[in-house]
Amino acid sequence: MAAATAMREYAQGQGLVEELTAAMKTVLIEKPANAKARFVELLTEKDAPPGTADTWSEPGKAVDDVGIPGGGKRLLLVARPQGDFKDSDFKVVEEPIPEPAAGQAVVQNIYVSVDPTHRIWASDKPQYMPAVGLGTVMRAGCVGKVVKTSDPEKMAVGTYVSLFGGVQEYACVPIATLNPVVSDVPLTYNHSVLSVVIGHTAWLGTNICKPKAGETMVVSGAAGAVGSIAAQLAKKRGAKVIGIAGGATKCAWLRDELCLDGVIDYKSDDLDAKLDELCPEGVDCFFDNVGGVTLETLLTKMRNFGRVAFCGAISAYTDENEPTVMNVKNYQMILMRRLTVQGFICVDHVDQFGTALGELIPMVMAGELKINEDVREVGVENFPSVVNDLYAGKNTGKLMLKINPE
């Protein structure tokens, strides 16, 4: 694979970042202009008309009642959750492994990504993608292996791929929606540092923050999959980086392993006072993964013309009443400090994924990025309890299920 070759050449000092980026764009992004439409095609099993991906949240496109076809053991969403996920929100079924139709392949899912956005997808509130339809398999990103194919030339059996495969053992999807994994690294890295959802998201948000030498960047959820990479990217670019996390173990990892300039334990520290202590000059940029009180406090600490990358609001996702609604105090500080606040979703920027990998892969190969992963070797029926660990902060790094052997 061209991507693997480029990685090896760079590791040996024989390649350039520009060459690596070009190889990644060629291999991983077949048609950048249609990248978002491919996500929609996967969700609907239909050809997506131009512009569909830009209207995911518009009226009439609120629920995906088709889902992701598949077989083996499957986890279906049967009720809209109230608060934390409950076993009763889902139904486990076992169905035959399907045969691929023309243009399709069947993938045995190996790793199932567990992400904060699962709680949003399961709700029927307005969001950036169609809500998961009741009676359909729970949506999830997956890394797996092709076990059946309708077109061996385009997608051979035995090929490892990344996909929207759902919380199920086997997924039957269009070949056009499958992406090859990055080789020569642990397979799990395709769910963490080298994935669109994690590594690319961290890279995008860091670019929004634009940290540089002489500036201070604060990262909430800094011990999480996205936050930890964003913090390291900001350090690489010369900024002073302060990480916020919950609990002594996570804070110790940020301090001792990632060597951040300061760490705040939101469970035991006074956030307001600790920010004053660690950032007496104020905060230039804030990468926000949690929202809530943390965001409200940081708005009062920002310097004039500061930048805020709004990546997520996990503190509100399990609210029993409004999991996608967050009220923000101190909103006026956006005006008073002339702040730039940008929300962003990784799927809107898939055409930049090759460029992101051009920076991330060399750092991985050089050992400059510390990757923390939490792999749970359990069945799909354990998904509700595992994803609840994520919302409770009980995971250590990128959380995923391993439901089949590699």
KOLTOR-431366 format. One line per field, with one value per residue: z, y, x of N, C-alpha, C in turn. Coordinates in steps of 0.05 Angstrom, whole numbers. Layout:
<pts>
n.w = c(Z;...)
n.v = c(Y;...)
n.u = c(X;...)
ca.w = c(Z;...)
ca.v = c(Y;...)
ca.u = c(X;...)
c.w = c(Z;...)
c.v = c(Y;...)
c.u = c(X;...)
</pts>
This chain:
<pts>
n.w = c(0;-16;26;70;50;45;100;119;91;110;164;159;144;91;64;53;90;57;14;41;58;8;-9;29;19;-31;-22;21;13;-34;-66;-51;-56;-53;-4;44;24;19;71;82;44;64;111;92;51;0;-62;-51;-63;-91;-42;0;47;71;95;138;188;176;173;160;152;198;223;216;189;165;177;189;153;172;207;250;320;341;362;375;376;416;446;463;501;569;608;631;589;587;595;577;537;492;447;439;384;343;279;213;176;126;53;6;-37;-106;-111;-58;6;59;124;179;240;283;321;357;360;416;433;456;426;418;453;435;383;395;415;397;386;351;312;286;251;223;272;304;281;314;327;293;281;331;315;299;293;263;260;217;183;116;97;60;-8;-64;-105;-117;-140;-129;-74;-36;-3;64;70;113;140;154;177;180;217;257;320;320;299;245;186;129;75;26;-19;-34;11;45;77;71;123;161;155;188;239;305;299;327;328;285;304;340;346;291;266;235;271;320;320;275;290;336;312;278;315;343;303;297;346;341;370;393;405;466;478;516;522;540;554;560;586;579;586;555;492;447;471;494;450;425;464;462;410;413;449;418;381;409;450;517;556;590;623;636;676;706;768;805;779;723;720;737;694;653;673;683;639;590;600;609;620;663;707;721;768;761;796;848;853;858;805;784;817;808;754;754;782;750;701;701;665;633;584;519;481;478;480;479;506;540;557;598;666;663;613;622;662;638;598;626;634;587;542;506;440;439;423;416;409;399;413;439;487;534;586;587;559;581;606;633;613;570;528;487;495;521;569;574;618;626;573;551;552;505;472;503;506;454;428;386;372;352;331;311;267;253;205;168;147;120;74;89;116;97;100;155;173;151;188;236;231;223;275;306;288;303;357;385;401;454;463;490;503;514;514;512;518;502;490;442;472;518;508;528;583;579;548;584;623;597;599;653;663;672;638;607;564;492;482;466;440;434;394;362;342;315)
n.v = c(-24;45;82;55;47;100;114;81;100;152;142;122;165;179;203;258;301;323;287;243;262;269;215;194;222;202;147;141;176;172;203;264;308;283;261;270;256;202;183;192;158;108;107;106;69;84;121;182;245;305;350;328;313;361;374;344;355;380;392;334;299;274;224;161;109;64;43;2;-54;-123;-180;-239;-230;-176;-109;-76;-12;3;37;107;133;155;195;159;104;45;-26;-40;-5;-27;-84;-149;-187;-246;-261;-290;-289;-243;-247;-212;-162;-138;-96;-93;-111;-158;-147;-170;-145;-122;-86;-42;24;66;123;191;214;175;177;222;207;167;194;232;284;347;343;332;290;241;215;151;102;73;4;-8;-25;-3;53;56;69;25;-22;-73;-137;-158;-208;-230;-215;-178;-162;-180;-155;-100;-101;-144;-207;-213;-164;-110;-60;5;30;51;8;-8;-32;-92;-159;-171;-132;-110;-74;-20;-26;21;52;35;43;34;11;42;13;-23;-5;-13;-44;-21;32;55;67;105;148;153;158;186;204;211;224;260;296;318;344;380;413;434;464;503;529;549;548;575;589;624;630;609;549;516;452;416;354;329;281;246;211;247;296;287;280;329;362;346;360;415;426;410;450;492;519;537;489;472;421;394;346;288;261;229;192;200;253;249;220;258;296;269;235;260;308;359;430;445;418;406;380;369;345;351;400;471;499;552;581;551;558;613;610;578;602;660;700;696;661;640;604;554;487;454;400;386;425;457;476;481;505;553;576;581;619;667;672;680;713;776;770;715;644;593;525;487;426;386;369;335;335;345;306;262;283;277;304;341;321;343;397;455;504;565;602;667;680;730;743;728;771;813;799;793;743;685;634;569;516;448;391;329;301;340;355;316;317;339;300;270;309;318;267;270;300;273;218;217;235;194;151;168;165;209;219;201;148;128;74;40;-21;-63;-129;-156;-177;-152;-143;-119;-66;-22;-16;-7;41;75;77;111;161;168;176;133;107;98;133;123;90;26;-32;-100;-147;-190;-234;-211)
n.u = c(17;10;8;31;82;99;100;141;185;188;199;250;278;277;237;190;146;108;105;86;36;10;8;-26;-73;-85;-92;-128;-170;-212;-247;-246;-284;-332;-334;-365;-415;-409;-411;-465;-487;-472;-503;-554;-558;-567;-558;-529;-554;-523;-501;-529;-502;-493;-540;-556;-579;-626;-698;-739;-698;-686;-684;-652;-680;-665;-614;-555;-544;-532;-505;-499;-487;-525;-537;-594;-625;-680;-709;-714;-663;-665;-628;-572;-550;-589;-597;-647;-657;-640;-638;-615;-602;-594;-573;-570;-508;-504;-507;-468;-495;-492;-437;-427;-397;-383;-365;-327;-334;-284;-261;-300;-317;-325;-357;-368;-409;-447;-490;-517;-531;-568;-611;-671;-665;-650;-592;-524;-524;-570;-614;-607;-649;-706;-707;-666;-596;-549;-511;-441;-372;-325;-270;-250;-249;-254;-297;-331;-345;-370;-340;-280;-236;-240;-248;-217;-225;-204;-181;-166;-206;-235;-298;-367;-396;-430;-458;-448;-434;-423;-422;-458;-443;-437;-382;-357;-358;-320;-257;-187;-144;-91;-29;25;23;-6;-70;-111;-98;-123;-172;-161;-112;-102;-151;-210;-248;-221;-161;-161;-201;-177;-134;-160;-187;-144;-120;-159;-155;-103;-52;10;81;92;39;-19;-54;-113;-140;-198;-223;-174;-147;-173;-188;-189;-175;-124;-90;-96;-73;-20;-6;-11;31;73;73;92;64;44;13;-45;-78;-143;-173;-205;-192;-138;-104;-110;-93;-41;-19;-23;12;61;71;54;76;53;45;16;-34;-103;-146;-210;-245;-226;-198;-206;-232;-234;-198;-152;-142;-129;-82;-48;-52;-38;-32;-76;-117;-104;-124;-175;-191;-248;-279;-320;-358;-409;-398;-343;-333;-361;-331;-280;-292;-289;-236;-209;-165;-164;-188;-184;-187;-235;-245;-298;-311;-341;-393;-395;-410;-463;-489;-516;-560;-623;-667;-655;-612;-582;-581;-552;-545;-510;-473;-442;-438;-435;-382;-358;-367;-345;-291;-280;-281;-267;-308;-315;-354;-345;-346;-319;-332;-344;-297;-269;-240;-192;-165;-120;-80;-79;-61;-11;16;6;22;80;94;75;106;156;152;133;82;41;-1;-61;-102;-163;-184;-238;-251;-305;-373;-424;-469;-452;-445;-479;-464;-409;-405;-429;-389;-354;-381;-380;-328;-294;-260;-195;-166;-174;-234;-258;-293;-272;-294;-285;-232;-168)
ca.w = c(0;-18;52;86;39;53;128;124;80;129;188;152;137;62;52;63;99;34;0;58;56;-18;-10;46;5;-53;-13;41;5;-63;-79;-29;-60;-47;21;62;12;24;98;80;29;83;130;79;30;-25;-74;-38;-82;-83;-20;22;71;84;106;156;210;168;175;140;152;227;233;197;195;150;193;177;152;182;218;275;343;334;384;364;393;416;462;467;528;588;625;622;574;602;579;566;513;469;444;426;366;327;253;194;163;99;28;-6;-63;-124;-101;-28;20;87;141;206;257;304;342;356;373;437;433;470;409;418;468;418;361;405;421;373;385;328;315;262;234;230;296;299;281;332;314;276;297;341;298;311;276;267;244;214;161;95;96;35;-26;-91;-125;-106;-151;-115;-45;-33;23;81;72;137;132;173;166;199;217;277;343;310;292;216;172;100;67;0;-20;-37;37;61;75;81;148;159;164;202;266;317;286;344;322;265;319;358;336;261;256;230;295;343;312;257;306;353;294;269;337;349;283;303;368;331;391;385;426;480;485;534;512;560;542;578;577;568;587;536;467;431;486;499;425;421;483;452;386;422;460;395;367;426;469;544;555;615;619;657;676;731;783;808;759;697;722;738;667;638;684;681;613;569;608;606;637;687;707;740;773;766;818;874;852;853;777;780;830;796;729;761;791;728;677;710;641;618;566;491;466;495;466;498;502;561;561;625;684;654;592;634;677;619;584;642;635;561;535;483;414;443;405;429;392;414;403;451;513;546;612;584;541;595;619;628;600;544;525;467;501;542;574;580;632;618;544;543;550;477;462;519;500;425;423;364;381;329;333;287;266;236;179;150;139;113;53;101;131;88;111;184;176;145;213;258;227;231;304;317;281;318;386;396;411;473;457;512;493;533;497;528;502;511;468;436;493;539;499;545;608;571;541;609;635;584;610;682;665;682;617;606;536;472;491;444;445;416;394;346;341;291)
ca.v = c(0;69;95;41;53;127;114;69;118;174;132;117;191;181;216;284;302;329;262;226;273;262;187;189;232;184;121;142;192;167;226;284;324;267;247;271;241;174;177;190;133;86;107;102;48;96;141;207;267;326;368;314;313;387;379;322;364;395;377;313;281;272;196;141;86;41;32;-12;-83;-140;-206;-247;-218;-148;-93;-57;9;-2;59;131;133;177;194;139;81;22;-50;-41;12;-43;-112;-165;-208;-260;-265;-302;-271;-238;-248;-185;-157;-126;-71;-94;-130;-164;-143;-180;-123;-131;-65;-23;49;76;152;208;220;154;186;240;191;151;211;241;313;356;337;335;267;230;198;123;94;51;-22;-12;-30;21;62;58;65;-1;-32;-101;-152;-166;-238;-236;-192;-182;-153;-185;-136;-75;-105;-172;-220;-211;-136;-96;-35;20;34;53;-19;-13;-50;-118;-175;-169;-110;-112;-46;-15;-26;48;66;23;55;17;20;48;-11;-20;5;-30;-41;-3;60;64;77;126;171;154;157;212;213;219;240;282;315;333;361;402;432;448;485;525;543;562;554;580;596;648;630;588;534;498;430;401;326;326;253;231;204;271;317;281;285;358;374;341;376;443;427;408;476;511;532;527;474;464;400;390;318;280;239;231;175;214;278;241;213;283;310;253;222;280;331;384;451;447;400;412;357;382;331;359;427;494;505;580;589;538;572;638;603;567;620;687;718;691;639;648;586;534;464;446;374;379;445;460;495;485;525;578;587;589;644;690;673;684;739;789;757;687;625;570;503;473;399;369;377;309;339;348;285;243;297;262;320;352;312;359;425;464;532;574;628;683;682;757;746;726;798;830;792;791;715;669;607;553;488;433;362;317;292;363;361;291;323;346;278;264;329;312;244;278;309;254;193;220;237;167;135;178;162;235;219;180;139;113;61;23;-40;-82;-154;-165;-179;-128;-139;-103;-39;-1;-11;4;69;90;82;134;185;170;181;109;97;109;136;116;67;10;-60;-120;-167;-213;-234;-199)
ca.u = c(0;26;9;50;108;106;106;167;205;192;212;278;289;280;213;182;118;91;101;68;9;-1;2;-49;-96;-91;-101;-150;-193;-215;-260;-251;-308;-356;-329;-388;-437;-404;-421;-494;-493;-469;-525;-581;-557;-577;-540;-535;-553;-505;-510;-543;-486;-494;-567;-562;-595;-650;-724;-743;-675;-680;-680;-644;-696;-654;-592;-532;-550;-511;-512;-486;-500;-530;-550;-614;-637;-709;-721;-698;-653;-669;-605;-552;-560;-598;-600;-674;-658;-630;-646;-595;-613;-574;-584;-550;-489;-516;-491;-466;-506;-472;-425;-425;-379;-389;-341;-329;-324;-265;-261;-323;-311;-344;-352;-388;-431;-467;-514;-531;-543;-590;-634;-685;-662;-635;-563;-509;-530;-596;-615;-609;-677;-713;-708;-642;-572;-536;-490;-415;-349;-313;-248;-255;-237;-273;-300;-346;-344;-382;-321;-254;-216;-243;-245;-211;-229;-180;-173;-174;-218;-250;-324;-390;-404;-451;-452;-457;-411;-418;-436;-459;-442;-425;-353;-348;-357;-298;-231;-165;-131;-62;-15;51;17;-27;-96;-128;-92;-142;-195;-153;-96;-103;-179;-224;-263;-204;-137;-168;-215;-158;-118;-177;-192;-119;-117;-178;-143;-79;-32;38;99;85;11;-29;-78;-125;-155;-215;-223;-147;-138;-189;-176;-184;-161;-95;-75;-96;-54;7;-2;-6;58;92;73;106;48;41;-11;-57;-98;-163;-182;-217;-180;-109;-90;-109;-77;-13;-11;-19;35;86;76;51;92;39;56;0;-57;-124;-165;-236;-259;-215;-188;-223;-225;-230;-173;-129;-136;-115;-55;-33;-53;-41;-33;-100;-117;-106;-141;-187;-202;-268;-292;-340;-379;-418;-385;-316;-334;-370;-308;-259;-299;-281;-207;-198;-153;-176;-184;-178;-200;-247;-253;-320;-311;-362;-405;-401;-422;-493;-500;-534;-581;-648;-687;-646;-584;-568;-585;-534;-546;-483;-470;-419;-438;-428;-353;-351;-367;-327;-263;-278;-272;-276;-317;-323;-361;-336;-351;-298;-342;-345;-270;-255;-221;-166;-155;-93;-62;-76;-44;16;29;3;37;108;96;71;129;179;147;127;54;34;-28;-74;-125;-178;-198;-254;-257;-332;-392;-439;-489;-440;-442;-490;-448;-383;-408;-434;-362;-343;-393;-372;-299;-280;-242;-168;-159;-194;-249;-269;-298;-261;-315;-275;-202;-156)
c.w = c(0;9;69;76;47;83;133;114;99;153;183;143;107;49;65;72;76;18;15;56;30;-20;6;32;-17;-43;4;32;-25;-78;-57;-32;-52;-20;40;51;17;51;96;65;47;101;117;59;3;-37;-63;-60;-73;-62;3;48;86;97;125;178;202;171;153;139;181;236;210;203;180;166;176;177;162;192;242;298;338;358;372;384;393;432;463;496;544;608;614;605;593;584;564;541;488;469;429;409;352;301;235;182;134;76;15;-33;-81;-112;-71;-19;48;103;169;224;279;327;337;372;393;440;447;453;407;432;452;396;370;412;395;372;360;332;287;242;240;255;288;301;300;316;295;294;306;324;313;289;283;251;242;190;142;94;72;18;-53;-113;-114;-116;-136;-85;-40;-5;39;84;98;129;157;160;188;198;237;299;336;301;263;204;142;88;39;1;-21;-10;55;56;85;106;142;170;179;229;278;304;301;338;302;278;337;343;306;250;251;256;317;334;295;272;323;336;285;291;345;328;287;326;360;353;380;409;439;487;503;523;535;545;563;568;566;569;569;510;450;446;490;474;420;439;473;427;393;434;437;381;385;447;497;546;583;609;642;654;704;745;783;787;732;698;724;711;650;647;678;654;590;575;602;626;663;684;728;743;780;789;846;875;849;825;773;792;817;769;734;768;767;703;686;688;625;599;537;475;484;477;485;489;520;564;591;641;675;633;604;649;658;604;599;643;608;557;511;457;417;424;421;408;407;401;414;477;528;573;611;569;555;611;613;612;572;539;503;472;524;545;584;594;621;587;534;540;522;464;477;512;470;417;397;374;357;337;308;290;245;208;159;138;131;90;63;116;123;100;141;188;169;168;235;255;233;261;317;313;297;349;400;406;430;468;480;501;514;517;515;511;513;486;464;458;516;532;518;570;601;564;565;625;623;596;639;685;675;661;619;577;518;479;466;454;425;417;377;346;315;271)
c.v = c(25;82;81;46;81;129;103;87;142;165;128;143;194;195;243;283;307;304;244;236;266;233;181;199;213;158;122;158;190;191;247;300;310;253;246;255;211;166;174;165;109;84;100;80;58;114;168;229;289;344;354;317;340;393;357;330;378;378;357;293;275;245;178;115;61;27;18;-42;-99;-166;-214;-235;-188;-134;-72;-37;6;20;83;132;158;176;174;117;59;-2;-51;-22;-3;-71;-127;-186;-222;-269;-277;-281;-267;-244;-221;-183;-144;-99;-71;-114;-135;-162;-155;-157;-135;-111;-47;1;57;106;167;213;199;162;205;225;176;168;220;272;322;353;338;312;257;213;169;115;72;25;-27;-15;-3;28;63;56;38;-4;-62;-113;-162;-197;-247;-211;-199;-174;-156;-166;-110;-78;-135;-182;-219;-183;-124;-68;-21;28;42;25;-26;-32;-78;-133;-174;-147;-115;-85;-43;-14;3;63;55;38;36;28;27;24;-3;-6;-14;-24;-21;26;72;72;100;148;174;152;185;222;223;236;264;304;332;352;385;423;448;470;508;542;559;568;558;588;623;650;607;575;516;477;417;373;318;298;235;226;228;291;312;286;315;372;370;356;405;446;427;435;499;525;521;514;465;444;398;361;312;256;240;215;189;239;271;234;238;297;295;242;243;305;358;405;455;428;408;388;370;369;340;388;447;504;534;589;576;550;598;632;595;585;649;708;715;668;649;630;563;512;451;420;369;399;450;481;501;507;553;592;597;614;669;693;679;712;751;774;728;669;601;549;486;446;381;380;353;312;340;325;266;257;284;278;329;344;328;389;433;494;541;601;641;685;709;761;742;753;815;825;788;763;704;642;592;524;473;404;350;310;315;368;336;297;332;323;270;284;325;289;250;289;288;229;196;222;210;150;143;176;189;238;196;173;121;101;42;4;-61;-106;-166;-166;-153;-123;-122;-74;-18;5;1;33;86;95;107;160;190;175;157;96;110;111;128;89;52;-19;-77;-143;-192;-212;-221;-221)
c.u = c(18;29;31;79;118;114;134;189;210;207;242;292;292;257;208;153;100;85;82;39;-4;-9;-23;-75;-105;-104;-126;-174;-195;-226;-266;-276;-333;-353;-353;-412;-434;-413;-452;-502;-492;-493;-551;-582;-568;-555;-548;-533;-534;-517;-523;-528;-487;-521;-575;-581;-621;-675;-727;-720;-667;-673;-672;-659;-686;-632;-571;-538;-526;-521;-496;-501;-501;-544;-568;-622;-667;-723;-703;-689;-660;-646;-585;-566;-568;-600;-626;-677;-650;-641;-625;-609;-589;-586;-562;-532;-499;-496;-491;-480;-485;-463;-422;-404;-389;-364;-346;-317;-307;-266;-285;-317;-333;-338;-374;-413;-453;-493;-530;-545;-568;-615;-647;-684;-647;-605;-550;-511;-558;-594;-617;-639;-683;-717;-685;-617;-560;-512;-463;-394;-335;-287;-252;-242;-259;-273;-316;-346;-358;-363;-293;-232;-217;-239;-242;-218;-203;-170;-183;-184;-230;-277;-344;-403;-426;-442;-464;-432;-403;-435;-435;-463;-432;-395;-342;-346;-335;-272;-209;-153;-102;-47;11;47;-3;-54;-114;-122;-111;-169;-187;-138;-98;-131;-189;-236;-245;-180;-144;-183;-196;-142;-134;-181;-167;-114;-136;-166;-118;-59;-4;55;91;55;4;-54;-87;-142;-172;-217;-196;-136;-153;-175;-170;-167;-131;-79;-74;-75;-25;13;4;22;78;94;83;90;51;14;-20;-79;-117;-173;-193;-204;-150;-94;-88;-92;-48;-2;-6;7;61;92;74;67;79;49;40;-24;-77;-142;-192;-252;-250;-205;-210;-215;-218;-203;-149;-122;-121;-86;-37;-32;-57;-43;-58;-96;-121;-124;-151;-199;-222;-281;-316;-362;-384;-402;-357;-315;-342;-347;-286;-266;-291;-250;-193;-187;-168;-168;-176;-195;-210;-255;-273;-323;-334;-371;-414;-414;-453;-505;-519;-555;-608;-669;-679;-617;-569;-571;-567;-537;-519;-484;-444;-417;-429;-398;-343;-349;-345;-298;-259;-268;-282;-283;-327;-329;-352;-341;-332;-307;-344;-318;-254;-235;-194;-153;-126;-73;-58;-58;-15;31;28;21;67;113;93;96;154;175;141;99;50;4;-38;-100;-137;-195;-212;-261;-283;-349;-408;-460;-478;-437;-454;-474;-421;-385;-414;-408;-349;-354;-386;-343;-283;-261;-215;-159;-181;-208;-261;-275;-282;-280;-308;-245;-192;-150)
</pts>
